[in-house]
Each structure stands twice: as structure tokens, then as C-alpha cells.
């Protein structure tokens, strides 16, 4: 094994890095392309790009379109694949249109505008939408709205314990 040392910038602690050869990775190996895809994703992450769905976007370079309450995020789609006898990397430029409002804003707007049936108006507006969550930077498609669930309602965790939505999101959010 090879040992390297580095100093962590946040607290000046000495970090020991041990590199050990586990196996050779050859071009025909099933993990060969996966390895390069992982390296590419790590590099994009080090460029401070945000993973949204399967692609990386530069939230710092976003363009505000205030009159429509939208943001345009520039980003990249990358893939590494086998092409004949060699590997090929595809890097495409893409953009993601992001709404500046959130689900609560939409719910409030439905209450203001619809008068007698805000719930039905809200369900029609939100079902099928894709939302980006701040706490884990993942996208989710909204399939339905459960009006009987409150922040105090509980749900089971994978480990079997139950937790309230309020407590779960308090722990998950920074």
C-alpha cells in the first residue's frame, strides 16, 4: 500500500490516505465504464455543479427571468459508453427551467383566486408537477395530495421506527 498525507483546510488536521491495489481494471471489464462515469460525476461535483435528477447544473450561473418567476440553470449531460473497440465520452450542454415559487406559494395563490374550492384548484395545478427539494436536492413528481396528513402525522422508517413528518424534515434539513 501507498500512504499519502494531506492537511484538511477546515481544521488543519493531518489526514492519512492509504492507497491499495485491489484489482486491475481492464477495458473489457464490466466495471470499466462505471469507473469512468463515477470519476466524471466526481469531477463535476468538484466544479460546484449541483446534481438535479441525473444531470449537473450550475446554480451560481442561473439566469433570473423575474417577469415569469423562472430561473434558467445551465448544465451538462455526460455519459461514457463503449463505441466499437474504444470508449466514447458524450458531453452535452443543457438547461433546466426552474420555478422561483414553491408549493406553499402555489397553495396560497389557489386560496386567493379560487374562493369556494381551493383544494380542487390546487390539486389540478400541482399533480404531475416535478419539485426540487432543498434538503436533499432531489426531484420528485407529485402524484396526489393527501389532505388528511399533517406535520404531526407519522410514518414508518426503513428501520421500523415511526417518526413525524415535522421531526423527519427538521432532521433532514440543514
Secondary structure, DSSP 4 states (H G I P E B T S, - for coil): -EEEEEE-TTT--EEEEEE-------TTSTTHHHHHHHHHHHHHHHTTPEEETTEEEEEEEEEEEGGGTEEEEEEEEEEEEEETTEEEEEEEEEEEEEESS-HHHHHHHHHHHHTT-HHHHHHHHHTT-EEE-TTT--EEE-----TT--TT-EEE-TTS-EEEHHHHHHHH--
